[in-house]
Amino acid sequence: MSKRFIGIDLEGKDVRVAILTATPGKIDVELDKRSYDTPQAAAEAIKEMLGGKISLGDRLVTALPCRVGLFRRLRFPFRERNKIEAALPLELKSQLPISLEEHSISFLPPRAREDDYEVDAVVVNKREVEELLTYFPDPEQNPRRIDLFPFALLPILSETDGILVYCRRLEVVVALIYDGIIRDYRLLPGTSELSEEEVFDFIANQVSQLENTIACEDLPLWITGAGVTEELLVILYQTNRTILIPAEGVFGEEVSFEMAPAALLALTEMREAKKTGQLNFRQGEFSARGQLEIFRTKLVAVALLFFLVAMGGALTMHLGYLQKTREEKNLKQQMISVFREAMPANTTIVDVPLQIESQLIDLQTQVQLFGLGGHGAATVLQSLSSGIDRDLRVDLQEFNYNNDEVRLSGNADSFESVNHIAEKLRQNYLFSNVEIVDAKLATDNSQVDFELQLKFKGGKIDD
């Protein structure tokens, strides 16, 4: 969602809203105006004009009327903001006949002079700020900034020297903008009962006086505000002065005099990152609260609940671990008991499963010699015994047995006896091949020494 910059101008029973949205190559402008009878009605009107809600990315700004502020230009030998904040109340107390405890102070960034720094400071009664916030649907967060006319329009006008004529329905402000600052301004309050000629006379008189202070003539005039009527505009054009429309390069003729202040407020907020600073009376007890502050209580409750759940989970895991430990201990005792019953001769117990597995392997090796399922070394010996005729004189000396074959070596009384033995063994179901590896006369020529190789069927005997 695009970030919106929202300017809101409250005057009398009218609320004017300007919404600026930056898009590639241009700025989309939405303007709206409603009337209200109560602050609650104004809050509902603002909410409706903003589409029903204010998102986190929206930047909303408004400004107080000029008549509620007291302006002073002060000088300090330092420019550090914290030092200026500490020194301002003392300096203003000596210049203003009011109690500063009931007022909020805001100031613009200091400007360097020859030997010191110049600071523009404005004082506003806290009641004005408190009352203004009652007109907004979300006073804890929005507006994010509260400025003061005509200072709120300075960032848009400061690039050119001229005179701002800001005509509201309840006041007229004539401000001299020179060298990028508001050099001075004049205020005419309570203009609702004045005619256009009376308002013009005030404007002409104040413009002349302001120009004399800087020894200039024919400065251009910026004209804006809901109090600019067709008749007043005609009179102003008859002076042959250059009449300018603020931010005409951005808005063109799309924005009327009445809606211009709200649009300029939004444009100022959009360009805030490029400026050195602006007035803001949302400070101290009126500071806008962030999302974290608003939801702090809920976050604490969620964090506490999460902690309790984590503790409960940890306790459950610990109890489960203790139970598994007890079960392991009982199983270990049972294994030791079974081990002692199965192998009472083995007195050393190190690792019961490994010891039982080792003993099982030894038993399997021993049993294999006697054959499993009717086969094995014992079966082979029995087959040899039954396969060799009793009439033959044979002396078996060596019997080598493995899973693939059997090797026999011994002596017989003749070569024929050796052949007869081999032939008999070939008929045995255990052997697939019987081969006479060696047969020769003994050294005394009375016997024949032989060696037979007997391969099991399938390459190995079944265990």
ZITA-V760160 format. One record per residue. N is the residue number from 1. D_LAST is the distance of its C-alpha to the last C-alpha in whole Angstrom. Layout:
BEGIN
n = (N	N)
d_last = (D_LAST	D_LAST)
END
This chain:
BEGIN
n = (1	2	3	4	5	6	7	8	9	10	11	12	13	14	15	16	17	18	19	20	21	22	23	24	25	26	27	28	29	30	31	32	33	34	35	36	37	38	39	40	41	42	43	44	45	46	47	48	49	50	51	52	53	54	55	56	57	58	59	60	61	62	63	64	65	66	67	68	69	70	71	72	73	74	75	76	77	78	79	80	81	82	83	84	85	86	87	88	89	90	91	92	93	94	95	96	97	98	99	100	101	102	103	104	105	106	107	108	109	110	111	112	113	114	115	116	117	118	119	120	121	122	123	124	125	126	127	128	129	130	131	132	133	134	135	136	137	138	139	140	141	142	143	144	145	146	147	148	149	150	151	152	153	154	155	156	157	158	159	160	161	162	163	164	165	166	167	168	169	170	171	172	173	174	175	176	177	178	179	180	181	182	183	184	185	186	187	188	189	190	191	192	193	194	195	196	197	198	199	200	201	202	203	204	205	206	207	208	209	210	211	212	213	214	215	216	217	218	219	220	221	222	223	224	225	226	227	228	229	230	231	232	233	234	235	236	237	238	239	240	241	242	243	244	245	246	247	248	249	250	251	252	253	254	255	256	257	258	259	260	261	262	263	264	265	266	267	268	269	270	271	272	273	274	275	276	277	278	279	280	281	282	283	284	285	286	287	288	289	290	291	292	293	294	295	296	297	298	299	300	301	302	303	304	305	306	307	308	309	310	311	312	313	314	315	316	317	318	319	320	321	322	323	324	325	326	327	328	329	330	331	332	333	334	335	336	337	338	339	340	341	342	343	344	345	346	347	348	349	350	351	352	353	354	355	356	357	358	359	360	361	362	363	364	365	366	367	368	369	370	371	372	373	374	375	376	377	378	379	380	381	382	383	384	385	386	387	388	389	390	391	392	393	394	395	396	397	398	399	400	401	402	403	404	405	406	407	408	409	410	411	412	413	414	415	416	417	418	419	420	421	422	423	424	425	426	427	428	429	430	431	432	433	434	435	436	437	438	439	440	441	442	443	444	445	446	447	448	449	450	451	452	453	454	455	456	457	458	459	460	461	462	463)
d_last = (77	80	82	85	88	91	94	96	100	101	105	107	105	103	100	99	96	94	91	90	87	86	85	84	88	90	90	90	93	93	96	97	99	100	102	102	104	101	99	96	97	97	94	93	94	93	89	90	91	88	86	85	83	83	80	79	80	84	86	89	93	96	99	102	106	108	110	108	107	109	109	110	110	109	108	106	106	102	99	96	95	95	98	100	98	100	103	104	104	107	109	109	110	113	114	113	115	112	109	106	104	104	103	101	101	99	100	100	98	101	103	104	108	110	110	107	105	106	105	105	104	105	105	104	105	101	103	103	99	98	100	99	95	96	96	93	90	87	90	87	86	88	90	89	92	96	98	102	104	106	103	100	102	102	99	100	104	104	103	107	110	112	113	111	113	110	112	110	112	113	113	114	113	114	112	113	110	111	108	105	106	108	112	113	113	116	115	117	116	117	118	117	121	122	123	122	125	125	121	122	125	122	120	123	124	121	120	123	123	119	120	123	121	119	122	120	122	120	117	114	114	110	111	108	108	109	112	113	115	117	120	119	117	120	122	120	120	123	123	122	119	116	114	110	107	104	101	103	100	97	99	101	104	101	101	105	107	106	102	102	102	98	97	98	97	93	94	95	91	90	91	91	88	91	94	94	95	96	98	95	97	93	93	93	92	92	90	87	84	81	78	76	79	79	76	76	76	73	71	71	70	67	66	67	65	62	62	62	59	57	58	56	53	53	53	51	48	49	49	45	44	45	44	40	41	41	38	36	38	37	33	33	35	32	29	31	32	28	27	29	28	25	25	29	29	28	32	32	31	31	29	27	25	24	24	21	19	19	18	15	14	15	14	10	11	12	10	7	10	10	6	5	7	9	7	7	10	12	11	13	16	16	17	19	21	22	22	25	28	30	33	32	32	29	28	25	26	23	19	17	13	11	8	11	13	15	19	21	24	27	30	32	35	36	34	34	32	29	30	29	26	25	26	24	21	21	21	18	16	13	15	17	19	21	23	26	26	29	31	35	37	37	40	42	42	40	37	34	32	29	25	23	20	17	15	12	13	13	13	9	6	4	0)
END
